[in-house]
Amino acid sequence: MVHKSNVKKQNHAATLKGCDDISGNSGIRRGDFEDTIPSVSHGSCIPWQMQCENLLYVLIPVGEKGPTEKGWNQLSQGRHVSDPMLALHLKLGGNYGYYPAPGSDILSIDVDDAVSFHDAGGEELVRDTFRYSAWPDWHKYRAVVHCPDIPTHFFGHKLSIRNSLEQTVVELFFPAGMEKTGGQCIGPSSLHPNGNRYEIHDPDAPIMTIRWTDIETITKHICPDTCSDSIPDDGYRIPESRGKTITERYGLLVMDNLPLEPRIAGNEIRGKHPVHGSTSPGGNVAMNPAKGLVYCFRCSVGYDAAGWDAVCRGIMPCGGTYDSDVMKRHLDLLNKEKPEVLFLERIAWKKARRRR
């Protein structure tokens, strides 16, 4: 079901008239001319629906889709709607990208095959929300929605939903994680490399609220038989470490190492094995982020995040056992990368001794 969550804003027409048709990137450093740069909200080409503090923006050269700023995907480089350099960049005709900040509930639905998406029920899902496209026939477009119940393990990622022919139908751009973005989307009124501008379907349309279960229903229609096998309930090789699993001790997540060409299939993420690959078009790895488990169908073996991390690092082969030798080499790497774990454990140990 689609629920209206925002009231339509009046006097929005001016928001589409502020982009001077000047090509090129500004190349001006942050801080230059700040006293004379107008605010984005005054005559900006960013539509009113997207002028909010829970979106971050990146500068993109006119006619391009990808950022050129070094480190743009680091949260510290994200620009807020009030950033004066963003306003100047837009005034000079540059393109812009955006992504939801950590904690946001905004989800961008990038429709690459509108016919298949609509056949799966997607047209009804996004009918009333904010949409835009650079294609006059709208065979490709982007819809922006609020989704308050996005599973948190998707934050910081971008995932594809493919049909049985391995053709991408939809891509989902999730809110940023705490350290990185989940990819950026080119914004409305920017110039596409095909020479068209991204035009808004309905300038009055607000960003609507939908439920995650509605998105899951669409994905199941698009790829119901992506992989006929199901993950076994047992047989996982979970390494232990002094009362805590290594996964718990170091805060590891299976999604730290996504399969190649990842896509959503129901409650799982499917794809090709990142180490030994896959000869099957549908991939050979199933990942269940909610359970924190990964299963390789070629090797008939499953791992938690620690075992999967060791496989992806090449510390042990897929199908191997997380024995004492593997554990030692894995811990050496983890302790170098996360020295705070041992430090905090020593502090806790000393405090416990004082209380005795």
FIROSE-243769 format. One record per residue (C-alpha): x, y, z; residue number from 1. Coordinates in steps of 0.001 Angstrom, whole numbers. Layout:
N
@u = X | v = Y | w = Z | n = NUM
...
***
This chain:
356
@u = 0 | v = 0 | w = 0 | n = 1
@u = 1119 | v = 3559 | w = -658 | n = 2
@u = 488 | v = 6161 | w = 1994 | n = 3
@u = 779 | v = 9905 | w = 1626 | n = 4
@u = 3263 | v = 11259 | w = 4163 | n = 5
@u = 4073 | v = 14710 | w = 2867 | n = 6
@u = 1862 | v = 17682 | w = 2094 | n = 7
@u = 2336 | v = 19166 | w = -1363 | n = 8
@u = 4392 | v = 22299 | w = -1231 | n = 9
@u = 3090 | v = 25378 | w = -2994 | n = 10
@u = 4938 | v = 27781 | w = -5267 | n = 11
@u = 7364 | v = 25117 | w = -6438 | n = 12
@u = 7609 | v = 26223 | w = -10063 | n = 13
@u = 10615 | v = 28452 | w = -9465 | n = 14
@u = 12702 | v = 25493 | w = -8335 | n = 15
@u = 13092 | v = 24290 | w = -11909 | n = 16
@u = 14253 | v = 27605 | w = -13352 | n = 17
@u = 17519 | v = 28286 | w = -11573 | n = 18
@u = 20021 | v = 26288 | w = -13695 | n = 19
@u = 22012 | v = 28503 | w = -16025 | n = 20
@u = 22920 | v = 26627 | w = -19200 | n = 21
@u = 26672 | v = 26911 | w = -18718 | n = 22
@u = 28769 | v = 23798 | w = -19352 | n = 23
@u = 31720 | v = 22566 | w = -17345 | n = 24
@u = 32600 | v = 22031 | w = -13719 | n = 25
@u = 33281 | v = 25017 | w = -11508 | n = 26
@u = 36647 | v = 23795 | w = -10196 | n = 27
@u = 36398 | v = 26320 | w = -7381 | n = 28
@u = 37606 | v = 25393 | w = -3925 | n = 29
@u = 35402 | v = 25311 | w = -874 | n = 30
@u = 35568 | v = 28713 | w = 790 | n = 31
@u = 36009 | v = 30835 | w = -2349 | n = 32
@u = 33411 | v = 33608 | w = -2711 | n = 33
@u = 31273 | v = 32219 | w = 127 | n = 34
@u = 29994 | v = 35679 | w = 1013 | n = 35
@u = 28507 | v = 36144 | w = -2466 | n = 36
@u = 27119 | v = 32663 | w = -3179 | n = 37
@u = 23335 | v = 32344 | w = -2881 | n = 38
@u = 21673 | v = 29581 | w = -919 | n = 39
@u = 20580 | v = 26522 | w = -2862 | n = 40
@u = 16992 | v = 27109 | w = -1808 | n = 41
@u = 16837 | v = 30387 | w = -3735 | n = 42
@u = 16204 | v = 29619 | w = -7419 | n = 43
@u = 17907 | v = 26218 | w = -7329 | n = 44
@u = 17330 | v = 23461 | w = -9888 | n = 45
@u = 17059 | v = 20978 | w = -7007 | n = 46
@u = 13297 | v = 20363 | w = -6654 | n = 47
@u = 11629 | v = 21231 | w = -3366 | n = 48
@u = 10974 | v = 17566 | w = -2564 | n = 49
@u = 14723 | v = 16920 | w = -2361 | n = 50
@u = 15795 | v = 20034 | w = -484 | n = 51
@u = 16133 | v = 18345 | w = 2895 | n = 52
@u = 18848 | v = 17835 | w = 5467 | n = 53
@u = 18771 | v = 14026 | w = 5307 | n = 54
@u = 20101 | v = 14042 | w = 1740 | n = 55
@u = 23757 | v = 14660 | w = 910 | n = 56
@u = 24949 | v = 15958 | w = -2442 | n = 57
@u = 27976 | v = 15507 | w = -4699 | n = 58
@u = 29189 | v = 17711 | w = -7541 | n = 59
@u = 29219 | v = 16149 | w = -11021 | n = 60
@u = 30416 | v = 17724 | w = -14292 | n = 61
@u = 27660 | v = 18686 | w = -16711 | n = 62
@u = 26630 | v = 15881 | w = -19061 | n = 63
@u = 28138 | v = 13155 | w = -16871 | n = 64
@u = 26705 | v = 10671 | w = -14371 | n = 65
@u = 29721 | v = 9964 | w = -12160 | n = 66
@u = 31418 | v = 12201 | w = -9570 | n = 67
@u = 35007 | v = 13283 | w = -10166 | n = 68
@u = 35725 | v = 14645 | w = -6689 | n = 69
@u = 38229 | v = 12420 | w = -4906 | n = 70
@u = 36698 | v = 10703 | w = -1895 | n = 71
@u = 33138 | v = 11709 | w = -2802 | n = 72
@u = 31825 | v = 8455 | w = -1286 | n = 73
@u = 33172 | v = 9332 | w = 2152 | n = 74
@u = 30498 | v = 10867 | w = 4349 | n = 75
@u = 32780 | v = 13755 | w = 5300 | n = 76
@u = 32693 | v = 14882 | w = 1653 | n = 77
@u = 28899 | v = 14930 | w = 1392 | n = 78
@u = 27472 | v = 18425 | w = 922 | n = 79
@u = 24288 | v = 19636 | w = 2576 | n = 80
@u = 21586 | v = 21526 | w = 735 | n = 81
@u = 22829 | v = 24801 | w = 2270 | n = 82
@u = 26427 | v = 24297 | w = 1037 | n = 83
@u = 27429 | v = 27478 | w = -864 | n = 84
@u = 29697 | v = 25573 | w = -3244 | n = 85
@u = 26794 | v = 23370 | w = -4252 | n = 86
@u = 24779 | v = 26498 | w = -5067 | n = 87
@u = 27610 | v = 27936 | w = -7155 | n = 88
@u = 28166 | v = 24647 | w = -8979 | n = 89
@u = 24476 | v = 24514 | w = -9912 | n = 90
@u = 24448 | v = 28158 | w = -10955 | n = 91
@u = 27300 | v = 27383 | w = -13357 | n = 92
@u = 25227 | v = 24600 | w = -14909 | n = 93
@u = 26865 | v = 21554 | w = -13340 | n = 94
@u = 25135 | v = 18251 | w = -12671 | n = 95
@u = 24628 | v = 16948 | w = -9149 | n = 96
@u = 24166 | v = 13630 | w = -7448 | n = 97
@u = 22563 | v = 12765 | w = -4129 | n = 98
@u = 22375 | v = 9976 | w = -1576 | n = 99
@u = 20472 | v = 9581 | w = 1707 | n = 100
@u = 22486 | v = 10295 | w = 4854 | n = 101
@u = 22884 | v = 7682 | w = 7629 | n = 102
@u = 19607 | v = 7245 | w = 9491 | n = 103
@u = 17521 | v = 8495 | w = 6567 | n = 104
@u = 14559 | v = 6444 | w = 5349 | n = 105
@u = 14775 | v = 7654 | w = 1738 | n = 106
@u = 15157 | v = 4932 | w = -879 | n = 107
@u = 15869 | v = 5499 | w = -4579 | n = 108
@u = 14330 | v = 2922 | w = -6921 | n = 109
@u = 16182 | v = 2944 | w = -10231 | n = 110
@u = 13914 | v = 1278 | w = -12804 | n = 111
@u = 15930 | v = -68 | w = -15770 | n = 112
@u = 13074 | v = -2046 | w = -17332 | n = 113
@u = 9754 | v = -309 | w = -16762 | n = 114
@u = 7678 | v = -2990 | w = -18524 | n = 115
@u = 8964 | v = -5809 | w = -16306 | n = 116
@u = 8772 | v = -3623 | w = -13205 | n = 117
@u = 5167 | v = -2653 | w = -13918 | n = 118
@u = 4200 | v = -6248 | w = -14739 | n = 119
@u = 5445 | v = -7192 | w = -11259 | n = 120
@u = 3224 | v = -4557 | w = -9633 | n = 121
@u = 5754 | v = -1750 | w = -9481 | n = 122
@u = 3600 | v = 787 | w = -11310 | n = 123
@u = 1031 | v = 826 | w = -8515 | n = 124
@u = 3787 | v = 971 | w = -5910 | n = 125
@u = 5349 | v = 4206 | w = -7215 | n = 126
@u = 2394 | v = 5761 | w = -9058 | n = 127
@u = 1983 | v = 8757 | w = -6739 | n = 128
@u = 5542 | v = 9350 | w = -5576 | n = 129
@u = 8217 | v = 11708 | w = -6912 | n = 130
@u = 9677 | v = 10368 | w = -10199 | n = 131
@u = 11960 | v = 11625 | w = -12945 | n = 132
@u = 13584 | v = 10347 | w = -16150 | n = 133
@u = 15975 | v = 11309 | w = -18945 | n = 134
@u = 14040 | v = 9150 | w = -21418 | n = 135
@u = 11010 | v = 10693 | w = -23210 | n = 136
@u = 9197 | v = 7329 | w = -23364 | n = 137
@u = 9945 | v = 6639 | w = -19694 | n = 138
@u = 11175 | v = 3090 | w = -20326 | n = 139
@u = 13730 | v = 3919 | w = -17639 | n = 140
@u = 13121 | v = 6189 | w = -14676 | n = 141
@u = 13881 | v = 6757 | w = -10997 | n = 142
@u = 11339 | v = 6845 | w = -8174 | n = 143
@u = 12121 | v = 8288 | w = -4735 | n = 144
@u = 10224 | v = 7001 | w = -1689 | n = 145
@u = 10291 | v = 6939 | w = 2088 | n = 146
@u = 10668 | v = 3442 | w = 3520 | n = 147
@u = 10906 | v = 3604 | w = 7348 | n = 148
@u = 11397 | v = -159 | w = 7819 | n = 149
@u = 14395 | v = -749 | w = 5530 | n = 150
@u = 16426 | v = -3586 | w = 7116 | n = 151
@u = 19521 | v = -1931 | w = 8571 | n = 152
@u = 21895 | v = -4474 | w = 7035 | n = 153
@u = 21199 | v = -2928 | w = 3618 | n = 154
@u = 22492 | v = 505 | w = 4677 | n = 155
@u = 25620 | v = 1544 | w = 2787 | n = 156
@u = 24874 | v = -727 | w = -191 | n = 157
@u = 23352 | v = -773 | w = -3644 | n = 158
@u = 21679 | v = -3947 | w = -4897 | n = 159
@u = 20233 | v = -5143 | w = -8190 | n = 160
@u = 17054 | v = -7117 | w = -8819 | n = 161
@u = 17453 | v = -9270 | w = -11931 | n = 162
@u = 15063 | v = -11494 | w = -13827 | n = 163
@u = 15645 | v = -15138 | w = -14788 | n = 164
@u = 17625 | v = -13983 | w = -17851 | n = 165
@u = 20065 | v = -12115 | w = -15591 | n = 166
@u = 18807 | v = -8763 | w = -16929 | n = 167
@u = 18669 | v = -5930 | w = -14414 | n = 168
@u = 15105 | v = -4744 | w = -13854 | n = 169
@u = 15557 | v = -2516 | w = -10779 | n = 170
@u = 18424 | v = -1213 | w = -8673 | n = 171
@u = 17880 | v = -109 | w = -5082 | n = 172
@u = 20045 | v = 2670 | w = -3643 | n = 173
@u = 19943 | v = 2441 | w = 147 | n = 174
@u = 20844 | v = 5145 | w = 2700 | n = 175
@u = 24516 | v = 5519 | w = 3539 | n = 176
@u = 26167 | v = 3469 | w = 6249 | n = 177
@u = 28228 | v = 5055 | w = 8999 | n = 178
@u = 31401 | v = 5160 | w = 6885 | n = 179
@u = 30368 | v = 5013 | w = 3226 | n = 180
@u = 27554 | v = 5672 | w = 816 | n = 181
@u = 25486 | v = 3085 | w = -980 | n = 182
@u = 26151 | v = 4787 | w = -4290 | n = 183
@u = 24800 | v = 8077 | w = -5587 | n = 184
@u = 21999 | v = 8916 | w = -8016 | n = 185
@u = 22121 | v = 11702 | w = -10570 | n = 186
@u = 19602 | v = 14391 | w = -9640 | n = 187
@u = 16601 | v = 15841 | w = -11519 | n = 188
@u = 17275 | v = 18572 | w = -14115 | n = 189
@u = 20870 | v = 17314 | w = -14591 | n = 190
@u = 22012 | v = 16659 | w = -18149 | n = 191
@u = 22210 | v = 12968 | w = -19120 | n = 192
@u = 25046 | v = 11830 | w = -21447 | n = 193
@u = 22330 | v = 11101 | w = -24047 | n = 194
@u = 21718 | v = 14860 | w = -24307 | n = 195
@u = 18399 | v = 14883 | w = -22459 | n = 196
@u = 17724 | v = 16464 | w = -19104 | n = 197
@u = 16193 | v = 14483 | w = -16280 | n = 198
@u = 12580 | v = 15666 | w = -16347 | n = 199
@u = 10147 | v = 15362 | w = -13434 | n = 200
@u = 6934 | v = 13428 | w = -14047 | n = 201
@u = 4770 | v = 15504 | w = -11683 | n = 202
@u = 6352 | v = 18609 | w = -10095 | n = 203
@u = 3648 | v = 18542 | w = -7399 | n = 204
@u = 4213 | v = 14913 | w = -6374 | n = 205
@u = 5594 | v = 14452 | w = -2839 | n = 206
@u = 7928 | v = 11670 | w = -1753 | n = 207
@u = 5511 | v = 8955 | w = -653 | n = 208
@u = 5911 | v = 6327 | w = 2071 | n = 209
@u = 5902 | v = 2616 | w = 1251 | n = 210
@u = 6584 | v = -540 | w = 3246 | n = 211
@u = 9589 | v = -2814 | w = 2798 | n = 212
@u = 7271 | v = -5798 | w = 2467 | n = 213
@u = 5755 | v = -4163 | w = -633 | n = 214
@u = 9224 | v = -3944 | w = -2188 | n = 215
@u = 9880 | v = -7584 | w = -1308 | n = 216
@u = 6656 | v = -8563 | w = -3069 | n = 217
@u = 7923 | v = -6880 | w = -6246 | n = 218
@u = 11323 | v = -8585 | w = -6045 | n = 219
@u = 9692 | v = -12018 | w = -5671 | n = 220
@u = 7630 | v = -11421 | w = -8803 | n = 221
@u = 10714 | v = -10370 | w = -10768 | n = 222
@u = 12980 | v = -13235 | w = -9688 | n = 223
@u = 10869 | v = -16021 | w = -8129 | n = 224
@u = 13174 | v = -18816 | w = -9293 | n = 225
@u = 16528 | v = -17077 | w = -9347 | n = 226
@u = 18051 | v = -20004 | w = -7493 | n = 227
@u = 15963 | v = -23091 | w = -6819 | n = 228
@u = 18184 | v = -24292 | w = -3989 | n = 229
@u = 17534 | v = -23132 | w = -446 | n = 230
@u = 20090 | v = -22598 | w = 2305 | n = 231
@u = 20325 | v = -25656 | w = 4591 | n = 232
@u = 19267 | v = -25097 | w = 8185 | n = 233
@u = 22452 | v = -26612 | w = 9615 | n = 234
@u = 25998 | v = -27453 | w = 8590 | n = 235
@u = 27499 | v = -24037 | w = 9257 | n = 236
@u = 31076 | v = -23853 | w = 10429 | n = 237
@u = 31076 | v = -21140 | w = 13072 | n = 238
@u = 34474 | v = -20377 | w = 14656 | n = 239
@u = 34610 | v = -19791 | w = 18406 | n = 240
@u = 36880 | v = -17525 | w = 20443 | n = 241
@u = 36992 | v = -17544 | w = 24273 | n = 242
@u = 33287 | v = -17410 | w = 24999 | n = 243
@u = 32480 | v = -15062 | w = 22137 | n = 244
@u = 32449 | v = -15893 | w = 18481 | n = 245
@u = 35002 | v = -13985 | w = 16442 | n = 246
@u = 32088 | v = -12448 | w = 14575 | n = 247
@u = 30764 | v = -10963 | w = 17836 | n = 248
@u = 34169 | v = -9981 | w = 19144 | n = 249
@u = 35167 | v = -7921 | w = 16105 | n = 250
@u = 31712 | v = -6820 | w = 14944 | n = 251
@u = 31978 | v = -8573 | w = 11584 | n = 252
@u = 29077 | v = -8643 | w = 9102 | n = 253
@u = 28524 | v = -11001 | w = 6184 | n = 254
@u = 27682 | v = -7965 | w = 4056 | n = 255
@u = 31230 | v = -6673 | w = 4509 | n = 256
@u = 32002 | v = -9097 | w = 1635 | n = 257
@u = 29137 | v = -9110 | w = -865 | n = 258
@u = 28906 | v = -11678 | w = -3682 | n = 259
@u = 29809 | v = -10496 | w = -7156 | n = 260
@u = 26859 | v = -9039 | w = -9076 | n = 261
@u = 24684 | v = -9060 | w = -5935 | n = 262
@u = 20921 | v = -9039 | w = -6233 | n = 263
@u = 17999 | v = -9376 | w = -3846 | n = 264
@u = 16086 | v = -12667 | w = -3927 | n = 265
@u = 13431 | v = -12631 | w = -1219 | n = 266
@u = 15151 | v = -12382 | w = 2173 | n = 267
@u = 18501 | v = -13294 | w = 676 | n = 268
@u = 21236 | v = -11757 | w = -1430 | n = 269
@u = 22367 | v = -13968 | w = -4292 | n = 270
@u = 25375 | v = -13689 | w = -6539 | n = 271
@u = 28646 | v = -15171 | w = -7718 | n = 272
@u = 31365 | v = -16277 | w = -5336 | n = 273
@u = 33907 | v = -13420 | w = -4955 | n = 274
@u = 36886 | v = -15838 | w = -4787 | n = 275
@u = 36313 | v = -18852 | w = -7029 | n = 276
@u = 33536 | v = -17356 | w = -9152 | n = 277
@u = 30573 | v = -19221 | w = -10596 | n = 278
@u = 29811 | v = -21173 | w = -13749 | n = 279
@u = 26082 | v = -20864 | w = -13078 | n = 280
@u = 24385 | v = -17768 | w = -14585 | n = 281
@u = 22310 | v = -17399 | w = -11407 | n = 282
@u = 25359 | v = -17470 | w = -9146 | n = 283
@u = 26326 | v = -19955 | w = -6456 | n = 284
@u = 26283 | v = -17929 | w = -3219 | n = 285
@u = 23301 | v = -17184 | w = -994 | n = 286
@u = 23615 | v = -14668 | w = 1833 | n = 287
@u = 21080 | v = -14148 | w = 4608 | n = 288
@u = 21995 | v = -10849 | w = 6316 | n = 289
@u = 19324 | v = -11218 | w = 9016 | n = 290
@u = 20784 | v = -14562 | w = 10138 | n = 291
@u = 24369 | v = -13492 | w = 9461 | n = 292
@u = 25068 | v = -16558 | w = 7313 | n = 293
@u = 26461 | v = -17306 | w = 3848 | n = 294
@u = 26203 | v = -20550 | w = 1898 | n = 295
@u = 28219 | v = -21678 | w = -1146 | n = 296
@u = 26309 | v = -24241 | w = -3187 | n = 297
@u = 29372 | v = -25339 | w = -5153 | n = 298
@u = 31299 | v = -26308 | w = -2011 | n = 299
@u = 28173 | v = -27238 | w = -6 | n = 300
@u = 29386 | v = -25239 | w = 2970 | n = 301
@u = 28118 | v = -22315 | w = 5022 | n = 302
@u = 29907 | v = -19774 | w = 7200 | n = 303
@u = 29137 | v = -16986 | w = 9594 | n = 304
@u = 30731 | v = -13576 | w = 9032 | n = 305
@u = 34117 | v = -14628 | w = 10482 | n = 306
@u = 34469 | v = -17736 | w = 8348 | n = 307
@u = 33243 | v = -15861 | w = 5282 | n = 308
@u = 35726 | v = -13051 | w = 5968 | n = 309
@u = 38570 | v = -15584 | w = 6187 | n = 310
@u = 37515 | v = -17121 | w = 2855 | n = 311
@u = 37280 | v = -13742 | w = 1122 | n = 312
@u = 40710 | v = -12726 | w = 2465 | n = 313
@u = 42254 | v = -15931 | w = 1131 | n = 314
@u = 43227 | v = -17151 | w = 4604 | n = 315
@u = 41446 | v = -20430 | w = 3911 | n = 316
@u = 39801 | v = -21926 | w = 810 | n = 317
@u = 36049 | v = -22048 | w = 433 | n = 318
@u = 35015 | v = -25400 | w = 1870 | n = 319
@u = 37908 | v = -25327 | w = 4320 | n = 320
@u = 37701 | v = -25635 | w = 8086 | n = 321
@u = 38283 | v = -22716 | w = 10403 | n = 322
@u = 40959 | v = -24514 | w = 12444 | n = 323
@u = 43496 | v = -23142 | w = 14934 | n = 324
@u = 45997 | v = -22192 | w = 12216 | n = 325
@u = 43380 | v = -20261 | w = 10244 | n = 326
@u = 42159 | v = -18607 | w = 13437 | n = 327
@u = 45676 | v = -17450 | w = 14380 | n = 328
@u = 46329 | v = -15865 | w = 10978 | n = 329
@u = 42878 | v = -14319 | w = 10904 | n = 330
@u = 43255 | v = -12851 | w = 14401 | n = 331
@u = 46640 | v = -11363 | w = 13484 | n = 332
@u = 44978 | v = -9416 | w = 10663 | n = 333
@u = 41918 | v = -8406 | w = 12667 | n = 334
@u = 44005 | v = -7180 | w = 15608 | n = 335
@u = 46072 | v = -4994 | w = 13267 | n = 336
@u = 42954 | v = -3541 | w = 11685 | n = 337
@u = 40981 | v = -3204 | w = 14929 | n = 338
@u = 43489 | v = -2701 | w = 17751 | n = 339
@u = 40783 | v = -1093 | w = 19873 | n = 340
@u = 39220 | v = -4519 | w = 20494 | n = 341
@u = 42188 | v = -5809 | w = 22502 | n = 342
@u = 42625 | v = -2420 | w = 24161 | n = 343
@u = 39038 | v = -2333 | w = 25416 | n = 344
@u = 39238 | v = -5971 | w = 26501 | n = 345
@u = 42308 | v = -5197 | w = 28636 | n = 346
@u = 40534 | v = -2265 | w = 30271 | n = 347
@u = 37508 | v = -4423 | w = 31029 | n = 348
@u = 39757 | v = -7155 | w = 32451 | n = 349
@u = 41548 | v = -4681 | w = 34760 | n = 350
@u = 38228 | v = -3248 | w = 35982 | n = 351
@u = 36949 | v = -6748 | w = 36698 | n = 352
@u = 40075 | v = -7542 | w = 38758 | n = 353
@u = 39641 | v = -4408 | w = 40890 | n = 354
@u = 36092 | v = -5434 | w = 41766 | n = 355
@u = 37215 | v = -8804 | w = 43115 | n = 356
***
